[in-house]
Amino acid sequence: MDTPADKIREKLSEGLLPGKTPSHAWCGYGTGKPCNGCNEPILSTEVEHELDFNGARTVRFHAACEAIWRSLIAQGAKKAADSPIRA
């Protein structure tokens, strides 16, 4: 069974989730829409994180899924910064 981290990692590698930080972010009560990370609905008793990417794309996450996503994109940025420059 895939964990939320597995699902988010796979979606990042397939380009289904953005690999950069959003231009704007909001939090509020869940609207019942699915989380772009784990695909489960974000219930009205949960916090929904809505991230906007320059008006071109909006994604929604559970609080835990957003934390996983941010951690994974930070790791990706660190790996890119640590990679040797090739001429």
N, C-alpha and C positions, 0 to 999 in steps of 0.2 A: 504494500500500500504506500502510495506516495505521500510524503509529508508536505505541508505548505511550503517549506523551504525547497524541497525537490521540485515542486510545481513551478515555483517562482524562478528557480535557477534554470529550468528547462525553457520557460517562456522568455527569459532574458537571452538565452543562447539562440533561440529561434527568432528573435527580434519581435516577439509579440508584446513585450513590455519595454518601455524606454529605458535606456542605460545611462540617463543623465538626470540631473536634478530638475525639478519643475520650476516654471517661472512664477507660479502662484500655488498656494496650498490652503485648504480650509478644512475644518473639522466640525462635525455636528452629529446629531443622532442619525443612526442608520435609516435608510429609506427602503430597505428590502431589495435593492438592486444587488446583483452579484459582485463579489470582490474580484477584481481583475487578477489577483494573486492566486487565491485558492478555489475560486468559482462558487463558493458558498454565499448565500444571501447575507447581507449586512443588516441585521435585525435592528428594530427601533430601540432595543435595550443596549445596543453596542455603539461604539464610536466609529463613524465613517470618516476616513481621510480622503478628500477629493483633491487630486493634483492636476493642475492645468499646465500644459506645455505650449505656451505662446498661442493659445487659442486653436491650435492644430489638433490637439488631442487631450482628452480628459480621462483619467483612470481613477478608480475607487479601490480602497483597501480597508480591511480591518486594521486596527491599530497594530496588532502583532505582525500582520502581513506586510504593512508598510515598513516596520522596523527591519524585517528580514530583507525586503527589497533594497532599502537604503544601505544596509550592511553589505549586500552583494555588489551593489554598484560602486560602493567605496572600495571594496576589495579589487574590483576590476580596474578602477582608476589607479590604485596603488600598483597593481601588476604592470599596467601600461607605463607608469612612471619609472618603475624599476627595470623595465626592459632596456637592453642596450640599443643605442641608435645605430641603424644600419644605413650605410651609404650606398 
